Amino acid sequence: MGCYDWRAKRLTFQGHEFLDTVRDPEIWRRTKEGASKIGGAGVELLLTVGKAYAKQILQEKLGIHLL
């Protein structure tokens, strides 16, 4: 069986947004755990989960409630 070297040439806006959201290791860890609980997810759902965890972490660190 051959070895394939695949690389993305460009990302959509949604792909960039996702990477920006999960750049923090703690947010990425929580996002992966959340996805594993539901058995996997598409990029859109992962982005939503990642944003929710990012908001939760900000609230914890800042001690304020964000809308």
Secondary structure, DSSP 4 states (H G I P E B T S, - for coil): --------S---HHHHHHHHHT-SHHHHHHHHHHHHHHT---HHHHHHHHHHHHHHHHHHHHTS---
